[in-house]
Amino acid sequence: MSNVLHSTPDDLSFTRPAADHGTVGAVASRASDLSYDLSGHSSDDDDSIVLNIQPSASKDKTDIGIPDGLEVICSKSRDHIDHKCSDRSDPDCQYADDEQSVEEDHNEYDDGDNDNQFADDDEPTLENIAEWITSGKIERITILSGAGVSCSAGIPDFRTPGSGLYDNLEKYNLPYPEAVFDLDFYASNPQPFVDLARELWPGTKHSPTITHSFISLLDKKGLLLRNYTQNIDGLELMAGVKEEKIVECHGHFRTSSCISCGIPHDGMKARDSIVLDGKPPLCKNCGSLVKPDIVFFGESLPVRFKHSLHGDLGLSDLLIVMGTSLKVAPVSLIPEMIKSTTPRVLFNKELVGDFAPPGTVGNHRDVFESGDVDDSVRKLAALLGWEDELLALNEETRITTA
């Protein structure tokens, strides 16, 4: 990243250049619809610079990407990254008044050596990943999961042609597919979202997948640092992952609030209104519509996302990305923000983001397993000797219907 930052004036924005596919020192290329505003003042450390991530102008309504800006303070070397909340004055921010502890958090696992402790002359494999986990080299695993991890539970992803959620919304005559998650559209026509929420509501008909159970197994074994999920189906919790280990980047159904006055609404009453009656809840305070606290386009991501991301990216010694197109920022930027020496695994039907294609010369950290996510997870579990335990755990969490 230094080749960009050294040459960019502080009062300009720039669009991310082309990638060199995850090789050591690579510059990320995904989310090319973003620009980086460098006009913010840098920190006291001359080796860092503030990047205010904001969406570039979109030509197409379907290009909606960022619900929120994210300030990132990155070192020019890219091998030591400090991530800080957008609003340092936020009294809820655990780092707001403790600059020194922020630096110590990242230095605790950074000895100043830029060499990749996992790198060798060969491209890493899933077998290498399993060996590093069993040997204790890898102890803090971050998961980034998308809609693909829930497909085998019967919940369609969003963008697969023909079977994806957006293609299946045609019956609602939406002006564009994403309108189902548009706040203005919901205010004028809430029924499409109500019908969708009725189908997706956690605990009603969908059971955790093998992949959700694998995340839970990592948690039980003390290896899960955090699961950043883009999903709103709540299957991670149902699988047994502790709530403090989950960051639901796009919100959840457990709480609700009024779209006009913001007053919280009883979550169970909202559930009954949507799931049992098929009607949108109404606010007792002002009479406006209520919706579950999931993130619609144009809304801010949960504060927890920013607070957790700050520390997790510096502490992670493995990132596993599963079942995601990496098209919705800022969550899609996580693989690019992780330390350049941290191994990354992609379980996905297609190569996405700046992950290195198999056979890339100089790739010392990326592993891509193409195909069904559950199959890839079972392969890794078998390499770890956990397959029987994984299947038993998944069986325990199945919803039984009469």
Secondary structure, DSSP 4 states (H G I P E B T S, - for coil): -HHHHTTS-TT-EE------TT-TTPPP---TTEEEE--SPP-SSTTEEEEEEEEPPPSSGGG---SS-EEEEEETTSSSEEE--S-TT-TT-TTTT-HHHHHHHHHTT--S--S-TT--SS---HHHHHHHHHHTS---EEEEE-GGGGGGGT---SSSTTTSTTGGGGGGT-SSGGGGGBHHHHHH--HHHHHHHHHH-TTSS----HHHHHHHHHHHTT-EEEEEE---S-HHHHHT--GGGEEETTEEEEEEEETTT--EE-HHHHHIIIIIT-S--B-TTT--BEEEEEPPBTSPPPHHHHHHHHHHHHH-SEEEEES----STTGGGHHHHS-TTS-EEEEESS--TTPPPTT-TT--SEEEEES-HHHHHHHHHHHHT-HHHHHHHHHHTPPP--
